[in-house]
Amino acid sequence: MKDNARIAIFWLVSILISLPCNLGAAEIADDILLVSNQDGAAQIYCLEAGSKEVKPLTTGPGENTQPAWSPDRRQIVFTSMRDGNMEIYVMDADGSNQRRLTSNEQPDNVPSWSPDGSKILFRSYRDQHANLYVMDASGDNLEKLTDSPLDKGTPFWSPDGSRIVYSVYKDFGRSQLHLVKADGSQDIDITSALSKAKKTQPAWSPDGKRLAFVSVRSMGVSHIYVVDADGSNPVNLTDNSFSNTMPAWSPDGTRIAFVSNRNEQKVGRSAGDIYLMNADGSNPANLTNHQANDDEPAWSENGKNLYFLSMRNGPSQLFSLSVDGEQTRRMTQHQHHDLIFKVAPGPSNKPESASVALVAN
């Protein structure tokens, strides 16, 4: 019996020792893509959050930015200025095999992978106007999805890859949300009927049945709405006189994180806190409640953490926060500003992990 007990204790200790050092109550284990200008021009790096080991994936002289993981995390699509113009490139996840996918005198940017990994969606000014294009992941079979002289915002695939939502800037810069099928057909305005107010920051629910977005009513006042994917059944989730922006659905679709300045000690979008509410708008809670700027919430893959940008230590840096608001962890520490990050879906080689694409300047 004693021998069996010793064996059991040995195996228990072995298992505990083998767990990643950064797995705590919120079980964080992240691989992070980040863009930093620490070497001059903005470049893409890979950071292993547990060991803090940083590996450069791109080098100068041109800037490399807007990275996005492929669904299987084996490749990264990004934009690069290395040839004097913003073009779409792709590389393997370790930075090898970098290759150019587009070649045009006008800028190509904001690339993203289709959910099945077969297509890359991007915006291009190649016809003198901002329009949406899609191509095979190899760069072949380029197709134009939209054809209008109006400026357009960043496009977002629906979870099943059948539709794309994007902003269209109309009179006096008032944008409305459009929905188009992945083949470019049936492009419809889904928010003008609600109001003429500016609509922006669309976010698909995980099941693809609903869209959250921000409606800007006046200077400093904006609301988060949720509508069905066809624009019907609008519901105002944040009916107050403050700024409410950047909605982000939880992986299970039951909650929405967002930024608000309803803490009256703060004024302005950049001075907001990270809030969490149920998907029907009930039970809003301030998770950060900090005097510094907290911005850009995004969920970890396991739904146990939120990532956000904060200037509480000077430059804008990436932080993680347990959804109960109890544990905050600084993810980056450098003298440059982190500007954009994205949490990639899908499995990885680590338990309870999420991958983040981060842009720093």
C-alpha positions as CSV (number, residue, x, y, z in Angstrom):
1,M,0.0,0.0,0.0
2,K,2.8,2.4,0.9
3,D,4.5,1.7,-2.4
4,N,1.2,2.4,-4.3
5,A,0.8,5.7,-2.3
6,R,4.3,6.8,-3.2
7,I,3.7,6.0,-6.9
8,A,0.5,8.0,-6.8
9,I,2.2,11.0,-5.2
10,F,5.1,10.8,-7.7
11,W,2.7,10.9,-10.7
12,L,0.6,13.7,-9.2
13,V,3.8,15.8,-8.6
14,S,5.0,15.0,-12.1
15,I,1.7,16.2,-13.6
16,L,1.7,19.4,-11.6
17,I,5.3,20.2,-12.6
18,S,4.5,19.6,-16.3
19,L,1.6,22.1,-16.4
20,P,2.5,25.4,-18.1
21,C,3.7,27.9,-15.6
22,N,1.1,30.5,-16.6
23,L,-1.9,28.3,-16.1
24,G,-3.7,29.7,-13.1
25,A,-7.4,30.0,-12.2
26,A,-8.0,31.6,-15.6
27,E,-5.7,29.1,-17.4
28,I,-3.8,31.5,-19.7
29,A,-1.4,30.0,-22.2
30,D,-1.1,32.3,-25.2
31,D,1.0,32.6,-28.4
32,I,0.8,36.2,-29.5
33,L,1.5,37.9,-32.8
34,L,2.5,41.4,-32.2
35,V,3.7,44.3,-34.3
36,S,6.2,46.7,-32.8
37,N,8.4,49.5,-34.1
38,Q,11.2,48.7,-31.7
39,D,13.5,48.1,-34.6
40,G,12.4,51.1,-36.5
41,A,9.6,50.3,-38.9
42,A,6.7,48.2,-37.6
43,Q,7.5,44.5,-37.8
44,I,5.6,41.3,-36.8
45,Y,6.9,39.2,-33.8
46,C,5.7,36.1,-32.1
47,L,5.6,36.2,-28.3
48,E,5.2,33.0,-26.2
49,A,3.4,34.4,-23.2
50,G,4.6,31.9,-20.7
51,S,8.3,32.2,-21.3
52,K,8.2,35.8,-22.7
53,E,10.4,34.6,-25.6
54,V,10.0,36.8,-28.6
55,K,10.8,35.7,-32.2
56,P,10.8,38.2,-35.1
57,L,8.8,37.0,-38.0
58,T,9.4,39.9,-40.4
59,T,12.2,42.4,-41.0
60,G,12.5,45.8,-42.6
61,P,12.9,48.1,-44.3
62,G,9.1,48.3,-45.1
63,E,6.4,48.1,-42.4
64,N,4.6,44.8,-41.9
65,T,1.3,44.9,-40.0
66,Q,-2.3,43.7,-39.8
67,P,-1.4,40.0,-39.2
68,A,-4.2,37.4,-39.0
69,W,-3.9,33.7,-38.2
70,S,-5.3,31.1,-40.7
71,P,-8.0,29.0,-39.0
72,D,-5.6,26.1,-38.6
73,R,-2.9,28.5,-37.3
74,R,-0.3,27.2,-39.8
75,Q,-0.1,30.5,-41.8
76,I,-0.4,34.2,-41.2
77,V,-1.7,36.7,-43.7
78,F,-0.5,40.3,-43.3
79,T,0.0,43.6,-45.1
80,S,3.5,44.9,-46.1
81,M,5.0,48.0,-47.4
82,R,8.3,46.3,-48.3
83,D,7.9,47.0,-52.0
84,G,6.8,50.6,-51.6
85,N,3.0,49.9,-51.6
86,M,0.7,48.2,-49.2
87,E,0.2,44.7,-50.5
88,I,-1.1,41.4,-49.1
89,Y,1.5,38.8,-48.1
90,V,1.3,35.4,-46.4
91,M,3.9,33.4,-44.4
92,D,4.1,30.2,-42.4
93,A,3.5,30.5,-38.7
94,D,7.2,30.5,-37.9
95,G,7.9,33.4,-40.3
96,S,9.2,31.3,-43.1
97,N,8.1,31.0,-46.8
98,Q,7.0,34.7,-47.0
99,R,5.3,35.4,-50.4
100,R,3.4,38.2,-52.0
101,L,-0.3,37.5,-53.0
102,T,-1.3,40.9,-54.5
103,S,0.5,43.3,-56.9
104,N,-1.2,46.6,-57.6
105,E,-0.2,50.3,-57.6
106,Q,-3.0,51.1,-55.1
107,P,-3.2,49.9,-51.5
108,D,-4.5,46.5,-50.5
109,N,-5.2,46.0,-46.8
110,V,-7.2,44.5,-43.9
111,P,-6.9,40.8,-45.0
112,S,-8.8,38.0,-43.3
113,W,-9.2,34.3,-43.8
114,S,-12.5,32.7,-44.6
115,P,-13.6,30.3,-41.8
116,D,-12.6,27.3,-43.9
117,G,-9.2,28.7,-44.7
118,S,-9.7,28.5,-48.5
119,K,-10.2,32.3,-49.2
120,I,-8.7,35.6,-48.2
121,L,-10.9,38.7,-48.1
122,F,-9.4,42.2,-48.3
123,R,-10.1,45.8,-49.2
124,S,-8.4,47.4,-52.2
125,Y,-8.3,50.8,-53.8
126,R,-7.2,49.5,-57.2
127,D,-10.1,51.0,-59.0
128,Q,-9.6,54.4,-57.2
129,H,-12.4,53.5,-54.8
130,A,-12.4,51.2,-51.7
131,N,-14.0,47.9,-52.6
132,L,-13.9,44.4,-51.3
133,Y,-12.1,41.6,-53.0
134,V,-11.7,37.9,-52.3
135,M,-9.1,35.5,-53.7
136,D,-7.9,31.9,-53.1
137,A,-5.5,31.5,-50.2
138,S,-2.8,31.0,-52.9
139,G,-3.6,34.4,-54.4
140,D,-5.3,33.0,-57.5
141,N,-8.8,33.6,-58.7
142,L,-9.3,37.2,-57.7
143,E,-12.9,38.3,-57.5
144,K,-14.4,41.7,-56.9
145,L,-17.3,41.6,-54.4
146,T,-18.4,45.2,-54.3
147,D,-18.5,47.9,-56.9
148,S,-19.4,51.4,-55.7
149,P,-17.6,54.7,-55.3
150,L,-18.4,54.9,-51.6
151,D,-15.7,54.3,-49.0
152,K,-15.9,51.0,-47.0
153,G,-14.8,49.8,-43.6
154,T,-13.1,46.6,-42.6
155,P,-15.1,43.6,-43.7
156,F,-16.0,40.6,-41.4
157,W,-16.8,37.0,-42.4
158,S,-19.9,35.4,-40.9
159,P,-18.9,32.3,-38.8
160,D,-20.1,29.9,-41.5
161,G,-18.3,31.9,-44.3
162,S,-21.5,32.5,-46.3
163,R,-21.9,36.3,-45.7
164,I,-19.8,39.4,-45.1
165,V,-20.7,42.5,-43.1
166,Y,-19.0,45.8,-43.6
167,S,-19.6,49.5,-43.2
168,V,-20.4,51.9,-46.1
169,Y,-19.7,55.6,-45.6
170,K,-22.5,57.7,-47.1
171,D,-23.6,61.3,-46.7
172,F,-21.6,63.4,-44.2
173,G,-19.6,60.3,-43.2
174,R,-22.6,58.5,-41.7
175,S,-21.8,54.9,-42.3
176,Q,-24.4,52.1,-42.5
177,L,-23.9,48.4,-42.3
178,H,-24.2,46.3,-45.5
179,L,-24.5,42.5,-45.8
180,V,-23.3,40.7,-48.9
181,K,-23.1,37.1,-49.8
182,A,-19.6,35.6,-50.1
183,D,-20.0,35.5,-53.9
184,G,-20.8,39.2,-54.0
185,S,-24.5,38.8,-54.6
186,Q,-27.4,40.3,-52.7
187,D,-25.6,43.3,-51.2
188,I,-28.2,45.0,-48.9
189,D,-28.2,47.8,-46.4
190,I,-29.4,46.4,-43.1
191,T,-29.3,49.4,-40.7
192,S,-30.6,52.5,-42.5
193,A,-34.2,51.6,-41.7
194,L,-33.3,51.8,-38.0
195,S,-32.0,55.4,-38.1
196,K,-29.7,57.7,-40.1
197,A,-27.2,57.7,-37.3
198,K,-23.7,56.4,-38.0
199,K,-23.4,52.6,-37.6
200,T,-20.0,51.0,-37.1
201,Q,-18.0,48.2,-35.4
202,P,-20.1,45.2,-36.5
203,A,-19.6,41.9,-34.6
204,W,-21.1,38.6,-35.4
205,S,-22.6,36.4,-32.7
206,P,-20.8,33.0,-32.6
207,D,-23.8,31.2,-34.2
208,G,-24.0,33.8,-37.0
209,K,-27.7,34.6,-36.2
210,R,-27.2,38.1,-34.8
211,L,-25.0,41.1,-35.2
212,A,-23.9,43.6,-32.5
213,F,-22.9,47.1,-33.6
214,V,-22.4,50.7,-32.4
215,S,-24.8,53.5,-33.3
216,V,-23.3,56.9,-32.8
217,R,-26.1,59.3,-31.8
218,S,-24.2,62.5,-31.0
219,M,-20.8,63.7,-29.8
220,G,-19.9,61.4,-26.9
221,V,-23.1,59.4,-27.0
222,S,-23.2,56.0,-28.7
223,H,-25.3,52.8,-28.1
224,I,-24.7,49.1,-28.7
225,Y,-27.5,47.4,-30.7
226,V,-28.1,43.8,-31.5
227,V,-30.1,42.9,-34.6
228,D,-30.9,39.6,-36.4
229,A,-28.5,39.0,-39.3
230,D,-31.0,40.5,-41.7
231,G,-31.3,43.7,-39.7
232,S,-34.6,42.9,-38.1
233,N,-35.6,43.0,-34.4
234,P,-33.2,45.8,-33.3
235,V,-32.6,46.0,-29.5
236,N,-30.7,48.8,-27.8
237,L,-28.6,47.2,-25.1
238,T,-27.1,50.4,-23.7
239,D,-29.8,53.0,-23.5
240,N,-27.9,55.8,-21.7
241,S,-26.3,59.1,-22.4
242,F,-22.7,57.8,-22.4
243,S,-20.3,56.3,-24.9
244,N,-20.7,52.5,-25.4
245,T,-18.5,51.0,-28.0
246,M,-16.5,47.9,-29.2
247,P,-18.9,45.1,-28.6
248,A,-17.3,41.6,-28.4
249,W,-19.3,38.4,-28.0
250,S,-18.2,35.7,-25.6
251,P,-17.4,32.4,-27.3
252,D,-20.7,30.8,-26.1
253,G,-22.7,33.9,-27.2
254,T,-24.2,34.5,-23.8
255,R,-22.3,37.7,-22.9
256,I,-20.9,40.8,-24.6
257,A,-17.9,42.8,-23.4
258,F,-17.7,46.4,-24.4
259,V,-16.1,49.8,-23.5
260,S,-18.0,52.5,-21.7
261,N,-17.3,55.8,-20.1
262,R,-20.4,55.7,-17.9
263,N,-18.1,56.1,-15.0
264,E,-18.6,59.9,-14.8
265,Q,-15.0,60.5,-13.6
266,K,-13.9,59.7,-17.1
267,V,-14.8,61.7,-20.3
268,G,-14.4,60.5,-23.8
269,R,-14.0,57.2,-25.7
270,S,-10.4,56.6,-24.8
271,A,-11.1,57.0,-21.1
272,G,-13.5,54.1,-20.9
273,D,-13.5,51.0,-18.8
274,I,-14.1,47.4,-19.9
275,Y,-17.6,46.3,-19.1
276,L,-19.4,43.0,-19.3
277,M,-23.1,42.4,-19.8
278,N,-25.5,39.6,-20.7
279,A,-26.3,39.3,-24.4
280,D,-29.7,40.9,-23.7
281,G,-28.1,43.9,-22.1
282,S,-28.8,43.0,-18.5
283,N,-26.4,43.0,-15.5
284,P,-23.7,45.3,-16.9
285,A,-20.6,45.3,-14.7
286,N,-17.4,47.4,-14.8
287,L,-14.5,44.9,-14.8
288,T,-11.5,47.3,-14.9
289,N,-12.6,50.6,-13.1
290,H,-9.3,52.2,-13.7
291,Q,-8.4,55.9,-14.2
292,A,-6.3,55.0,-17.2
293,N,-7.6,54.3,-20.7
294,D,-8.9,50.7,-21.1
295,D,-9.9,49.8,-24.7
296,E,-10.4,47.1,-27.3
297,P,-11.8,44.1,-25.3
298,A,-11.5,40.6,-26.9
299,W,-12.2,37.2,-25.6
300,S,-9.8,34.3,-25.0
301,E,-10.7,31.1,-26.8
302,N,-11.8,29.4,-23.6
303,G,-14.0,32.3,-22.6
304,K,-12.3,32.7,-19.2
305,N,-10.3,35.8,-19.9
306,L,-10.7,39.1,-21.7
307,Y,-7.8,40.9,-23.4
308,F,-7.7,44.7,-23.6
309,L,-5.3,47.6,-24.1
310,S,-4.5,50.0,-21.3
311,M,-2.3,53.0,-20.8
312,R,-2.1,52.5,-17.0
313,N,1.7,52.0,-17.2
314,G,2.4,54.7,-19.8
315,P,2.4,53.4,-23.4
316,S,-0.7,51.4,-24.5
317,Q,0.0,47.8,-23.5
318,L,-1.8,44.5,-23.7
319,F,-3.4,43.1,-20.6
320,S,-5.5,40.0,-19.8
321,L,-8.3,40.0,-17.3
322,S,-10.3,37.1,-15.8
323,V,-14.0,37.6,-16.5
324,D,-14.8,37.9,-12.8
325,G,-12.5,40.9,-12.8
326,E,-10.3,39.5,-10.0
327,Q,-7.1,38.7,-11.9
328,T,-5.3,41.2,-14.2
329,R,-2.0,40.4,-16.0
330,R,0.2,42.6,-18.1
331,M,1.1,40.8,-21.3
332,T,3.5,43.2,-22.9
333,Q,6.2,45.4,-21.5
334,H,8.1,47.7,-23.8
335,Q,8.4,51.4,-24.6
336,H,6.1,51.3,-27.7
337,H,2.3,51.6,-28.1
338,D,0.3,48.4,-28.8
339,L,-2.5,49.5,-31.1
340,I,-4.5,46.5,-32.4
341,F,-4.8,42.8,-31.4
342,K,-7.0,39.9,-32.5
343,V,-7.7,36.6,-30.7
344,A,-7.7,33.8,-33.2
345,P,-10.2,31.0,-33.0
346,G,-9.5,27.3,-33.3
347,P,-7.3,24.7,-31.6
348,S,-3.6,25.1,-30.9
349,N,-0.9,22.9,-29.5
350,K,-1.5,24.2,-25.9
351,P,-4.3,23.5,-23.5
352,E,-7.0,26.2,-22.9
353,S,-5.1,28.5,-25.2
354,A,-5.8,31.5,-27.4
355,S,-3.7,33.2,-30.0
356,V,-3.7,37.0,-30.2
357,A,-2.7,39.1,-33.2
358,L,-1.4,42.4,-31.7
359,V,-0.3,45.6,-33.5
360,A,2.0,47.9,-31.6
361,N,3.5,51.2,-32.6
